[in-house]
Amino acid sequence: MPPKSERAKVEVKESSTAEVRRFDISLTAPLSDFQLTDLLRQRGVISGLEGELKQAVKQATEGYLKTAETLISGLASKASTDKRPRSNSNGDTKSSASTAGSKTVATRETET
């Protein structure tokens, strides 16, 4: 028989409106898995699972959003380092954006 944590099933349904993203999270497990914890909670020895579940979802959401911000921050810093001035073959100092533009112009001039 698998451990109790493996018998639990989690389903997540996602929906969105113009203003709100909604996640409906459903946790199902055999009632017998909670007999001991229910007794301990009734006696005040442990708190309910609801608080831990809420905290876990909040932490997962914070981590998920922070990961996206970190990736965007890394891309932004990489983009700013790509625009540093560098010297071209003529000895002129130009940013990579202007250097790329001048290479394109030079290519077009030689093609016509």
Biopython code that builds the backbone (N, CA, C, O; Angstrom):
import numpy as np
from Bio.PDB.StructureBuilder import StructureBuilder

atoms = [
    (1, "MET", "N", (0.847, -1.179, 0.000)),
    (1, "MET", "CA", (0.000, 0.000, 0.000)),
    (1, "MET", "C", (0.897, 1.248, 0.000)),
    (1, "MET", "O", (1.828, 1.332, 0.802)),
    (2, "PRO", "N", (0.629, 2.223, -0.893)),
    (2, "PRO", "CA", (1.468, 3.420, -0.943)),
    (2, "PRO", "C", (1.310, 4.281, 0.314)),
    (2, "PRO", "O", (0.283, 4.222, 0.989)),
    (3, "PRO", "N", (2.328, 5.074, 0.617)),
    (3, "PRO", "CA", (2.230, 5.964, 1.780)),
    (3, "PRO", "C", (1.049, 6.929, 1.637)),
    (3, "PRO", "O", (0.560, 7.179, 0.536)),
    (4, "LYS", "N", (0.610, 7.458, 2.772)),
    (4, "LYS", "CA", (-0.553, 8.350, 2.778)),
    (4, "LYS", "C", (-0.389, 9.541, 1.843)),
    (4, "LYS", "O", (-1.338, 9.929, 1.162)),
    (5, "SER", "N", (0.799, 10.119, 1.805)),
    (5, "SER", "CA", (1.016, 11.299, 0.960)),
    (5, "SER", "C", (0.879, 10.974, -0.520)),
    (5, "SER", "O", (0.532, 11.847, -1.316)),
    (6, "GLU", "N", (1.145, 9.741, -0.895)),
    (6, "GLU", "CA", (1.019, 9.348, -2.299)),
    (6, "GLU", "C", (-0.421, 9.018, -2.680)),
    (6, "GLU", "O", (-0.765, 9.012, -3.862)),
    (7, "ARG", "N", (-1.255, 8.745, -1.694)),
    (7, "ARG", "CA", (-2.663, 8.460, -1.978)),
    (7, "ARG", "C", (-3.453, 9.748, -2.184)),
    (7, "ARG", "O", (-4.549, 9.725, -2.745)),
    (8, "ALA", "N", (-2.912, 10.840, -1.743)),
    (8, "ALA", "CA", (-3.587, 12.128, -1.920)),
    (8, "ALA", "C", (-3.489, 12.549, -3.386)),
    (8, "ALA", "O", (-2.452, 12.381, -4.028)),
    (9, "LYS", "N", (-4.574, 13.091, -3.894)),
    (9, "LYS", "CA", (-4.609, 13.564, -5.277)),
    (9, "LYS", "C", (-4.895, 15.067, -5.268)),
    (9, "LYS", "O", (-5.757, 15.546, -4.531)),
    (10, "VAL", "N", (-4.158, 15.791, -6.093)),
    (10, "VAL", "CA", (-4.331, 17.239, -6.190)),
    (10, "VAL", "C", (-4.740, 17.581, -7.611)),
    (10, "VAL", "O", (-4.098, 17.158, -8.572)),
    (11, "GLU", "N", (-5.803, 18.343, -7.735)),
    (11, "GLU", "CA", (-6.251, 18.842, -9.027)),
    (11, "GLU", "C", (-6.249, 20.362, -8.981)),
    (11, "GLU", "O", (-6.629, 20.967, -7.979)),
    (12, "VAL", "N", (-5.818, 20.965, -10.073)),
    (12, "VAL", "CA", (-5.810, 22.425, -10.174)),
    (12, "VAL", "C", (-6.546, 22.805, -11.440)),
    (12, "VAL", "O", (-6.225, 22.324, -12.527)),
    (13, "LYS", "N", (-7.530, 23.667, -11.295)),
    (13, "LYS", "CA", (-8.264, 24.203, -12.437)),
    (13, "LYS", "C", (-8.037, 25.696, -12.461)),
    (13, "LYS", "O", (-8.211, 26.387, -11.458)),
    (14, "GLU", "N", (-7.644, 26.179, -13.624)),
    (14, "GLU", "CA", (-7.311, 27.595, -13.784)),
    (14, "GLU", "C", (-8.344, 28.264, -14.678)),
    (14, "GLU", "O", (-8.772, 27.700, -15.685)),
    (15, "SER", "N", (-8.736, 29.472, -14.297)),
    (15, "SER", "CA", (-9.632, 30.271, -15.127)),
    (15, "SER", "C", (-9.262, 31.738, -14.948)),
    (15, "SER", "O", (-8.636, 32.115, -13.958)),
    (16, "SER", "N", (-9.654, 32.555, -15.912)),
    (16, "SER", "CA", (-9.318, 33.973, -15.866)),
    (16, "SER", "C", (-10.496, 34.811, -16.322)),
    (16, "SER", "O", (-11.300, 34.389, -17.153)),
    (17, "THR", "N", (-10.579, 36.002, -15.763)),
    (17, "THR", "CA", (-11.482, 37.030, -16.255)),
    (17, "THR", "C", (-10.603, 38.196, -16.674)),
    (17, "THR", "O", (-9.377, 38.077, -16.680)),
    (18, "ALA", "N", (-11.202, 39.301, -17.018)),
    (18, "ALA", "CA", (-10.416, 40.464, -17.436)),
    (18, "ALA", "C", (-9.510, 40.972, -16.317)),
    (18, "ALA", "O", (-8.463, 41.556, -16.595)),
    (19, "GLU", "N", (-9.888, 40.765, -15.082)),
    (19, "GLU", "CA", (-9.146, 41.333, -13.950)),
    (19, "GLU", "C", (-8.514, 40.311, -13.009)),
    (19, "GLU", "O", (-7.606, 40.652, -12.252)),
    (20, "VAL", "N", (-8.982, 39.061, -13.047)),
    (20, "VAL", "CA", (-8.600, 38.107, -12.002)),
    (20, "VAL", "C", (-8.219, 36.760, -12.605)),
    (20, "VAL", "O", (-8.879, 36.264, -13.519)),
    (21, "ARG", "N", (-7.150, 36.180, -12.082)),
    (21, "ARG", "CA", (-6.777, 34.793, -12.400)),
    (21, "ARG", "C", (-7.213, 33.957, -11.210)),
    (21, "ARG", "O", (-6.928, 34.311, -10.066)),
    (22, "ARG", "N", (-7.893, 32.866, -11.463)),
    (22, "ARG", "CA", (-8.420, 32.023, -10.389)),
    (22, "ARG", "C", (-7.867, 30.608, -10.524)),
    (22, "ARG", "O", (-7.844, 30.038, -11.615)),
    (23, "PHE", "N", (-7.424, 30.053, -9.399)),
    (23, "PHE", "CA", (-6.965, 28.677, -9.336)),
    (23, "PHE", "C", (-7.839, 27.954, -8.312)),
    (23, "PHE", "O", (-7.841, 28.308, -7.132)),
    (24, "ASP", "N", (-8.568, 26.958, -8.758)),
    (24, "ASP", "CA", (-9.343, 26.119, -7.852)),
    (24, "ASP", "C", (-8.519, 24.869, -7.604)),
    (24, "ASP", "O", (-8.251, 24.091, -8.520)),
    (25, "ILE", "N", (-8.123, 24.688, -6.354)),
    (25, "ILE", "CA", (-7.255, 23.575, -5.977)),
    (25, "ILE", "C", (-8.067, 22.586, -5.147)),
    (25, "ILE", "O", (-8.686, 22.945, -4.145)),
    (26, "SER", "N", (-8.047, 21.353, -5.586)),
    (26, "SER", "CA", (-8.803, 20.313, -4.902)),
    (26, "SER", "C", (-7.839, 19.224, -4.437)),
    (26, "SER", "O", (-7.080, 18.674, -5.234)),
    (27, "LEU", "N", (-7.876, 18.923, -3.154)),
    (27, "LEU", "CA", (-7.064, 17.865, -2.569)),
    (27, "LEU", "C", (-8.009, 16.780, -2.082)),
    (27, "LEU", "O", (-8.890, 17.042, -1.263)),
    (28, "THR", "N", (-7.832, 15.569, -2.580)),
    (28, "THR", "CA", (-8.659, 14.450, -2.131)),
    (28, "THR", "C", (-7.759, 13.332, -1.631)),
    (28, "THR", "O", (-6.703, 13.048, -2.197)),
    (29, "ALA", "N", (-8.210, 12.711, -0.556)),
    (29, "ALA", "CA", (-7.481, 11.589, 0.043)),
    (29, "ALA", "C", (-8.485, 10.752, 0.826)),
    (29, "ALA", "O", (-9.550, 11.243, 1.200)),
    (30, "PRO", "N", (-8.153, 9.515, 1.070)),
    (30, "PRO", "CA", (-9.061, 8.678, 1.863)),
    (30, "PRO", "C", (-9.281, 9.268, 3.258)),
    (30, "PRO", "O", (-8.346, 9.751, 3.896)),
    (31, "LEU", "N", (-10.512, 9.221, 3.709)),
    (31, "LEU", "CA", (-10.878, 9.759, 5.014)),
    (31, "LEU", "C", (-10.053, 9.121, 6.128)),
    (31, "LEU", "O", (-9.698, 9.781, 7.104)),
    (32, "SER", "N", (-9.757, 7.855, 5.978)),
    (32, "SER", "CA", (-9.004, 7.136, 7.012)),
    (32, "SER", "C", (-7.601, 7.712, 7.222)),
    (32, "SER", "O", (-7.028, 7.574, 8.303)),
    (33, "ASP", "N", (-7.052, 8.352, 6.197)),
    (33, "ASP", "CA", (-5.714, 8.951, 6.336)),
    (33, "ASP", "C", (-5.698, 10.096, 7.341)),
    (33, "ASP", "O", (-4.640, 10.460, 7.856)),
    (34, "PHE", "N", (-6.862, 10.661, 7.619)),
    (34, "PHE", "CA", (-6.934, 11.834, 8.489)),
    (34, "PHE", "C", (-7.472, 11.527, 9.887)),
    (34, "PHE", "O", (-7.679, 12.448, 10.677)),
    (35, "GLN", "N", (-7.700, 10.266, 10.206)),
    (35, "GLN", "CA", (-8.263, 9.925, 11.512)),
    (35, "GLN", "C", (-7.380, 10.398, 12.667)),
    (35, "GLN", "O", (-7.878, 11.028, 13.599)),
    (36, "LEU", "N", (-6.116, 10.112, 12.622)),
    (36, "LEU", "CA", (-5.216, 10.502, 13.704)),
    (36, "LEU", "C", (-5.081, 12.017, 13.790)),
    (36, "LEU", "O", (-5.151, 12.593, 14.876)),
    (37, "THR", "N", (-4.885, 12.664, 12.635)),
    (37, "THR", "CA", (-4.727, 14.126, 12.668)),
    (37, "THR", "C", (-6.007, 14.807, 13.129)),
    (37, "THR", "O", (-5.944, 15.830, 13.811)),
    (38, "ASP", "N", (-7.162, 14.265, 12.772)),
    (38, "ASP", "CA", (-8.428, 14.845, 13.230)),
    (38, "ASP", "C", (-8.539, 14.768, 14.759)),
    (38, "ASP", "O", (-8.967, 15.727, 15.400)),
    (39, "LEU", "N", (-8.157, 13.638, 15.332)),
    (39, "LEU", "CA", (-8.189, 13.494, 16.795)),
    (39, "LEU", "C", (-7.230, 14.484, 17.472)),
    (39, "LEU", "O", (-7.573, 15.114, 18.473)),
    (40, "LEU", "N", (-6.034, 14.607, 16.912)),
    (40, "LEU", "CA", (-5.050, 15.535, 17.487)),
    (40, "LEU", "C", (-5.518, 16.980, 17.365)),
    (40, "LEU", "O", (-5.299, 17.780, 18.276)),
    (41, "ARG", "N", (-6.146, 17.316, 16.275)),
    (41, "ARG", "CA", (-6.657, 18.677, 16.085)),
    (41, "ARG", "C", (-7.801, 18.958, 17.058)),
    (41, "ARG", "O", (-7.872, 20.044, 17.633)),
    (42, "GLN", "N", (-8.690, 17.996, 17.245)),
    (42, "GLN", "CA", (-9.806, 18.167, 18.180)),
    (42, "GLN", "C", (-9.310, 18.408, 19.604)),
    (42, "GLN", "O", (-9.948, 19.123, 20.376)),
    (43, "ARG", "N", (-8.186, 17.817, 19.941)),
    (43, "ARG", "CA", (-7.615, 17.988, 21.288)),
    (43, "ARG", "C", (-6.718, 19.226, 21.380)),
    (43, "ARG", "O", (-6.175, 19.530, 22.442)),
    (44, "GLY", "N", (-6.571, 19.928, 20.271)),
    (44, "GLY", "CA", (-5.770, 21.152, 20.286)),
    (44, "GLY", "C", (-4.271, 20.916, 20.222)),
    (44, "GLY", "O", (-3.487, 21.831, 20.473)),
    (45, "VAL", "N", (-3.869, 19.699, 19.888)),
    (45, "VAL", "CA", (-2.443, 19.368, 19.825)),
    (45, "VAL", "C", (-1.816, 19.919, 18.542)),
    (45, "VAL", "O", (-0.680, 20.395, 18.554)),
    (46, "ILE", "N", (-2.553, 19.852, 17.455)),
    (46, "ILE", "CA", (-2.071, 20.399, 16.180)),
    (46, "ILE", "C", (-3.161, 21.297, 15.598)),
    (46, "ILE", "O", (-4.336, 21.191, 15.951)),
    (47, "SER", "N", (-2.743, 22.168, 14.710)),
    (47, "SER", "CA", (-3.729, 23.012, 14.027)),
    (47, "SER", "C", (-4.208, 22.298, 12.766)),
    (47, "SER", "O", (-3.635, 21.289, 12.356)),
    (48, "GLY", "N", (-5.252, 22.826, 12.165)),
    (48, "GLY", "CA", (-5.816, 22.213, 10.975)),
    (48, "GLY", "C", (-4.902, 22.326, 9.771)),
    (48, "GLY", "O", (-3.979, 23.140, 9.747)),
    (49, "LEU", "N", (-5.162, 21.521, 8.800)),
    (49, "LEU", "CA", (-4.375, 21.496, 7.569)),
    (49, "LEU", "C", (-4.617, 22.743, 6.714)),
    (49, "LEU", "O", (-3.762, 23.114, 5.910)),
    (50, "GLU", "N", (-5.764, 23.384, 6.878)),
    (50, "GLU", "CA", (-6.121, 24.529, 6.046)),
    (50, "GLU", "C", (-5.053, 25.622, 6.060)),
    (50, "GLU", "O", (-4.681, 26.150, 5.012)),
    (51, "GLY", "N", (-4.574, 25.951, 7.236)),
    (51, "GLY", "CA", (-3.553, 27.001, 7.362)),
    (51, "GLY", "C", (-2.266, 26.636, 6.631)),
    (51, "GLY", "O", (-1.671, 27.476, 5.957)),
    (52, "GLU", "N", (-1.844, 25.396, 6.764)),
    (52, "GLU", "CA", (-0.630, 24.954, 6.077)),
    (52, "GLU", "C", (-0.818, 24.950, 4.567)),
    (52, "GLU", "O", (0.094, 25.302, 3.819)),
    (53, "LEU", "N", (-2.008, 24.550, 4.123)),
    (53, "LEU", "CA", (-2.279, 24.551, 2.684)),
    (53, "LEU", "C", (-2.263, 25.972, 2.131)),
    (53, "LEU", "O", (-1.683, 26.218, 1.073)),
    (54, "LYS", "N", (-2.887, 26.900, 2.831)),
    (54, "LYS", "CA", (-2.895, 28.304, 2.390)),
    (54, "LYS", "C", (-1.474, 28.841, 2.306)),
    (54, "LYS", "O", (-1.110, 29.497, 1.329)),
    (55, "GLN", "N", (-0.674, 28.566, 3.325)),
    (55, "GLN", "CA", (0.710, 29.045, 3.345)),
    (55, "GLN", "C", (1.520, 28.430, 2.203)),
    (55, "GLN", "O", (2.317, 29.118, 1.566)),
    (56, "ALA", "N", (1.317, 27.145, 1.948)),
    (56, "ALA", "CA", (2.053, 26.476, 0.868)),
    (56, "ALA", "C", (1.692, 27.074, -0.488)),
    (56, "ALA", "O", (2.566, 27.267, -1.333)),
    (57, "VAL", "N", (0.415, 27.368, -0.699)),
    (57, "VAL", "CA", (-0.011, 27.956, -1.967)),
    (57, "VAL", "C", (0.560, 29.370, -2.111)),
    (57, "VAL", "O", (1.009, 29.749, -3.193)),
    (58, "LYS", "N", (0.546, 30.147, -1.032)),
    (58, "LYS", "CA", (1.111, 31.504, -1.083)),
    (58, "LYS", "C", (2.605, 31.458, -1.389)),
    (58, "LYS", "O", (3.093, 32.240, -2.205)),
    (59, "GLN", "N", (3.330, 30.557, -0.747)),
    (59, "GLN", "CA", (4.770, 30.444, -0.987)),
    (59, "GLN", "C", (5.047, 29.996, -2.413)),
    (59, "GLN", "O", (5.975, 30.499, -3.047)),
    (60, "ALA", "N", (4.270, 29.071, -2.922)),
    (60, "ALA", "CA", (4.452, 28.599, -4.301)),
    (60, "ALA", "C", (4.186, 29.742, -5.284)),
    (60, "ALA", "O", (4.908, 29.900, -6.269)),
    (61, "THR", "N", (3.159, 30.528, -5.016)),
    (61, "THR", "CA", (2.828, 31.661, -5.888)),
    (61, "THR", "C", (3.930, 32.712, -5.853)),
    (61, "THR", "O", (4.342, 33.218, -6.897)),
    (62, "GLU", "N", (4.406, 33.039, -4.663)),
    (62, "GLU", "CA", (5.493, 34.016, -4.535)),
    (62, "GLU", "C", (6.734, 33.546, -5.281)),
    (62, "GLU", "O", (7.367, 34.331, -5.987)),
    (63, "GLY", "N", (7.083, 32.281, -5.132)),
    (63, "GLY", "CA", (8.253, 31.736, -5.823)),
    (63, "GLY", "C", (8.086, 31.773, -7.333)),
    (63, "GLY", "O", (9.025, 32.094, -8.061)),
    (64, "TYR", "N", (6.903, 31.450, -7.792)),
    (64, "TYR", "CA", (6.609, 31.446, -9.228)),
    (64, "TYR", "C", (6.739, 32.854, -9.812)),
    (64, "TYR", "O", (7.374, 33.049, -10.848)),
    (65, "LEU", "N", (6.133, 33.823, -9.140)),
    (65, "LEU", "CA", (6.202, 35.204, -9.629)),
    (65, "LEU", "C", (7.620, 35.764, -9.531)),
    (65, "LEU", "O", (8.063, 36.500, -10.413)),
    (66, "LYS", "N", (8.324, 35.417, -8.466)),
    (66, "LYS", "CA", (9.701, 35.895, -8.304)),
    (66, "LYS", "C", (10.613, 35.321, -9.388)),
    (66, "LYS", "O", (11.510, 36.010, -9.873)),
    (67, "THR", "N", (10.389, 34.074, -9.765)),
    (67, "THR", "CA", (11.173, 33.455, -10.834)),
    (67, "THR", "C", (11.024, 34.244, -12.131)),
    (67, "THR", "O", (12.006, 34.500, -12.828)),
    (68, "ALA", "N", (9.793, 34.624, -12.447)),
    (68, "ALA", "CA", (9.553, 35.412, -13.663)),
    (68, "ALA", "C", (10.256, 36.759, -13.579)),
    (68, "ALA", "O", (10.872, 37.195, -14.551)),
    (69, "GLU", "N", (10.170, 37.426, -12.425)),
    (69, "GLU", "CA", (10.830, 38.719, -12.259)),
    (69, "GLU", "C", (12.345, 38.588, -12.382)),
    (69, "GLU", "O", (12.993, 39.451, -12.972)),
    (70, "THR", "N", (12.909, 37.529, -11.836)),
    (70, "THR", "CA", (14.351, 37.302, -11.913)),
    (70, "THR", "C", (14.781, 37.077, -13.364)),
    (70, "THR", "O", (15.799, 37.611, -13.804)),
    (71, "LEU", "N", (14.012, 36.296, -14.093)),
    (71, "LEU", "CA", (14.328, 36.059, -15.510)),
    (71, "LEU", "C", (14.267, 37.353, -16.316)),
    (71, "LEU", "O", (15.150, 37.615, -17.133)),
    (72, "ILE", "N", (13.246, 38.152, -16.098)),
    (72, "ILE", "CA", (13.112, 39.423, -16.812)),
    (72, "ILE", "C", (14.253, 40.358, -16.432)),
    (72, "ILE", "O", (14.815, 41.040, -17.289)),
    (73, "SER", "N", (14.591, 40.388, -15.158)),
    (73, "SER", "CA", (15.700, 41.225, -14.697)),
    (73, "SER", "C", (17.005, 40.803, -15.366)),
    (73, "SER", "O", (17.802, 41.648, -15.773)),
    (74, "GLY", "N", (17.219, 39.499, -15.478)),
    (74, "GLY", "CA", (18.424, 38.998, -16.138)),
    (74, "GLY", "C", (18.460, 39.365, -17.605)),
    (74, "GLY", "O", (19.515, 39.720, -18.131)),
    (75, "LEU", "N", (17.321, 39.284, -18.271)),
    (75, "LEU", "CA", (17.255, 39.678, -19.683)),
    (75, "LEU", "C", (17.509, 41.167, -19.850)),
    (75, "LEU", "O", (18.199, 41.581, -20.781)),
    (76, "ALA", "N", (16.949, 41.981, -18.944)),
    (76, "ALA", "CA", (17.137, 43.426, -19.023)),
    (76, "ALA", "C", (18.598, 43.791, -18.810)),
    (76, "ALA", "O", (19.122, 44.661, -19.506)),
    (77, "SER", "N", (19.265, 43.144, -17.863)),
    (77, "SER", "CA", (20.678, 43.463, -17.621)),
    (77, "SER", "C", (21.539, 42.982, -18.780)),
    (77, "SER", "O", (22.537, 43.622, -19.113)),
    (78, "LYS", "N", (21.167, 41.860, -19.402)),
    (78, "LYS", "CA", (21.912, 41.374, -20.561)),
    (78, "LYS", "C", (21.745, 42.333, -21.730)),
    (78, "LYS", "O", (22.705, 42.608, -22.450)),
    (79, "ALA", "N", (20.538, 42.840, -21.923)),
    (79, "ALA", "CA", (20.287, 43.783, -23.002)),
    (79, "ALA", "C", (21.083, 45.066, -22.808)),
    (79, "ALA", "O", (21.585, 45.640, -23.775)),
    (80, "SER", "N", (21.200, 45.517, -21.566)),
    (80, "SER", "CA", (21.957, 46.747, -21.324)),
    (80, "SER", "C", (23.453, 46.531, -21.540)),
    (80, "SER", "O", (24.143, 47.457, -21.967)),
    (81, "THR", "N", (23.974, 45.334, -21.258)),
    (81, "THR", "CA", (25.394, 45.071, -21.516)),
    (81, "THR", "C", (25.654, 44.909, -23.007)),
    (81, "THR", "O", (26.763, 45.177, -23.468)),
    (82, "ASP", "N", (24.650, 44.475, -23.772)),
    (82, "ASP", "CA", (24.805, 44.347, -25.221)),
    (82, "ASP", "C", (24.891, 45.710, -25.900)),
    (82, "ASP", "O", (25.386, 45.802, -27.023)),
    (83, "LYS", "N", (24.422, 46.767, -25.248)),
    (83, "LYS", "CA", (24.421, 48.094, -25.849)),
    (83, "LYS", "C", (25.650, 48.914, -25.456)),
    (83, "LYS", "O", (25.701, 50.113, -25.732)),
    (84, "ARG", "N", (26.629, 48.295, -24.824)),
    (84, "ARG", "CA", (27.857, 49.008, -24.462)),
    (84, "ARG", "C", (28.583, 49.451, -25.719)),
    (84, "ARG", "O", (28.552, 48.749, -26.730)),
    (85, "PRO", "N", (29.235, 50.604, -25.671)),
    (85, "PRO", "CA", (29.997, 51.056, -26.838)),
    (85, "PRO", "C", (31.148, 50.112, -27.150)),
    (85, "PRO", "O", (31.818, 49.611, -26.246)),
    (86, "ARG", "N", (31.371, 49.874, -28.441)),
    (86, "ARG", "CA", (32.533, 49.101, -28.865)),
    (86, "ARG", "C", (33.079, 49.704, -30.143)),
    (86, "ARG", "O", (32.376, 50.401, -30.875)),
    (87, "SER", "N", (34.303, 49.433, -30.387)),
    (87, "SER", "CA", (34.947, 50.005, -31.569)),
    (87, "SER", "C", (34.714, 49.118, -32.770)),
    (87, "SER", "O", (34.781, 47.892, -32.673)),
    (88, "ASN", "N", (34.434, 49.751, -33.924)),
    (88, "ASN", "CA", (34.309, 48.974, -35.153)),
    (88, "ASN", "C", (35.636, 49.011, -35.890)),
    (88, "ASN", "O", (36.614, 49.538, -35.358)),
    (89, "SER", "N", (35.697, 48.479, -37.072)),
    (89, "SER", "CA", (36.961, 48.388, -37.805)),
    (89, "SER", "C", (37.510, 49.759, -38.196)),
    (89, "SER", "O", (38.708, 49.876, -38.453)),
    (90, "ASN", "N", (36.673, 50.801, -38.249)),
    (90, "ASN", "CA", (37.126, 52.148, -38.577)),
    (90, "ASN", "C", (37.661, 52.887, -37.368)),
    (90, "ASN", "O", (38.157, 54.007, -37.496)),
    (91, "GLY", "N", (37.568, 52.268, -36.176)),
    (91, "GLY", "CA", (38.024, 52.917, -34.967)),
    (91, "GLY", "C", (36.949, 53.773, -34.324)),
    (91, "GLY", "O", (37.184, 54.374, -33.276)),
    (92, "ASP", "N", (35.764, 53.838, -34.940)),
    (92, "ASP", "CA", (34.660, 54.598, -34.364)),
    (92, "ASP", "C", (34.067, 53.811, -33.210)),
    (92, "ASP", "O", (34.014, 52.582, -33.250)),
    (93, "THR", "N", (33.618, 54.527, -32.174)),
    (93, "THR", "CA", (32.951, 53.874, -31.059)),
    (93, "THR", "C", (31.461, 54.012, -31.256)),
    (93, "THR", "O", (30.942, 55.123, -31.370)),
    (94, "LYS", "N", (30.758, 52.869, -31.298)),
    (94, "LYS", "CA", (29.309, 52.858, -31.489)),
    (94, "LYS", "C", (28.721, 51.794, -30.593)),
    (94, "LYS", "O", (29.410, 50.858, -30.187)),
    (95, "SER", "N", (27.427, 51.940, -30.281)),
    (95, "SER", "CA", (26.761, 50.887, -29.522)),
    (95, "SER", "C", (26.502, 49.728, -30.464)),
    (95, "SER", "O", (26.548, 49.884, -31.684)),
    (96, "SER", "N", (26.229, 48.566, -29.892)),
    (96, "SER", "CA", (25.979, 47.397, -30.735)),
    (96, "SER", "C", (24.748, 47.608, -31.601)),
    (96, "SER", "O", (24.677, 47.086, -32.713)),
    (97, "ALA", "N", (23.771, 48.372, -31.102)),
    (97, "ALA", "CA", (22.577, 48.631, -31.897)),
    (97, "ALA", "C", (22.923, 49.468, -33.118)),
    (97, "ALA", "O", (22.465, 49.171, -34.221)),
    (98, "SER", "N", (23.738, 50.526, -32.934)),
    (98, "SER", "CA", (24.081, 51.348, -34.085)),
    (98, "SER", "C", (25.064, 50.629, -34.993)),
    (98, "SER", "O", (25.032, 50.822, -36.209)),
    (99, "THR", "N", (25.944, 49.798, -34.422)),
    (99, "THR", "CA", (26.870, 49.021, -35.239)),
    (99, "THR", "C", (26.106, 48.034, -36.107)),
    (99, "THR", "O", (26.420, 47.855, -37.284)),
    (100, "ALA", "N", (25.097, 47.393, -35.516)),
    (100, "ALA", "CA", (24.301, 46.451, -36.286)),
    (100, "ALA", "C", (23.586, 47.165, -37.414)),
    (100, "ALA", "O", (23.486, 46.636, -38.521)),
    (101, "GLY", "N", (23.085, 48.369, -37.143)),
    (101, "GLY", "CA", (22.412, 49.146, -38.173)),
    (101, "GLY", "C", (23.352, 49.537, -39.288)),
    (101, "GLY", "O", (22.973, 49.491, -40.458)),
    (102, "SER", "N", (24.581, 49.925, -38.947)),
    (102, "SER", "CA", (25.521, 50.342, -39.990)),
    (102, "SER", "C", (25.966, 49.148, -40.831)),
    (102, "SER", "O", (26.221, 49.298, -42.026)),
    (103, "LYS", "N", (26.063, 47.972, -40.228)),
    (103, "LYS", "CA", (26.409, 46.785, -41.000)),
    (103, "LYS", "C", (25.316, 46.480, -42.007)),
    (103, "LYS", "O", (25.599, 46.102, -43.143)),
    (104, "THR", "N", (24.071, 46.644, -41.592)),
    (104, "THR", "CA", (22.960, 46.396, -42.493)),
    (104, "THR", "C", (23.007, 47.368, -43.662)),
    (104, "THR", "O", (22.802, 46.968, -44.808)),
    (105, "VAL", "N", (23.277, 48.648, -43.383)),
    (105, "VAL", "CA", (23.346, 49.662, -44.441)),
    (105, "VAL", "C", (24.466, 49.319, -45.398)),
    (105, "VAL", "O", (24.287, 49.386, -46.614)),
    (106, "ALA", "N", (25.647, 48.945, -44.852)),
    (106, "ALA", "CA", (26.785, 48.607, -45.699)),
    (106, "ALA", "C", (26.455, 47.419, -46.600)),
    (106, "ALA", "O", (26.833, 47.400, -47.771)),
    (107, "THR", "N", (25.763, 46.449, -46.061)),
    (107, "THR", "CA", (25.385, 45.285, -46.856)),
    (107, "THR", "C", (24.450, 45.687, -47.962)),
    (107, "THR", "O", (24.584, 45.207, -49.087)),
    (108, "ARG", "N", (23.507, 46.555, -47.673)),
    (108, "ARG", "CA", (22.570, 46.988, -48.696)),
    (108, "ARG", "C", (23.280, 47.791, -49.794)),
    (108, "ARG", "O", (22.939, 47.676, -50.972)),
    (109, "GLU", "N", (24.252, 48.590, -49.409)),
    (109, "GLU", "CA", (24.980, 49.400, -50.377)),
    (109, "GLU", "C", (25.755, 48.521, -51.347)),
    (109, "GLU", "O", (25.831, 48.822, -52.539)),
    (110, "THR", "N", (26.331, 47.436, -50.841)),
    (110, "THR", "CA", (27.111, 46.567, -51.721)),
    (110, "THR", "C", (26.228, 45.717, -52.614)),
    (110, "THR", "O", (26.661, 45.273, -53.677)),
    (111, "GLU", "N", (25.000, 45.489, -52.192)),
    (111, "GLU", "CA", (24.100, 44.670, -52.994)),
    (111, "GLU", "C", (23.519, 45.447, -54.166)),
    (111, "GLU", "O", (23.172, 44.819, -55.166)),
    (112, "THR", "N", (23.388, 46.766, -54.114)),
    (112, "THR", "CA", (22.791, 47.539, -55.200)),
    (112, "THR", "C", (23.738, 47.960, -56.240)),
    (112, "THR", "O", (23.344, 48.616, -57.204)),
]
sb = StructureBuilder()
sb.init_structure("model")
sb.init_model(0)
sb.init_chain("A")
sb.init_seg("    ")
for serial, (resi, resn, name, xyz) in enumerate(atoms, 1):
    if name == "N":
        sb.init_residue(resn, " ", resi, " ")
    sb.init_atom(name, np.array(xyz, "f"), 0.0, 1.0, " ", f" {name:<3s}", serial, name[0])
structure = sb.get_structure()
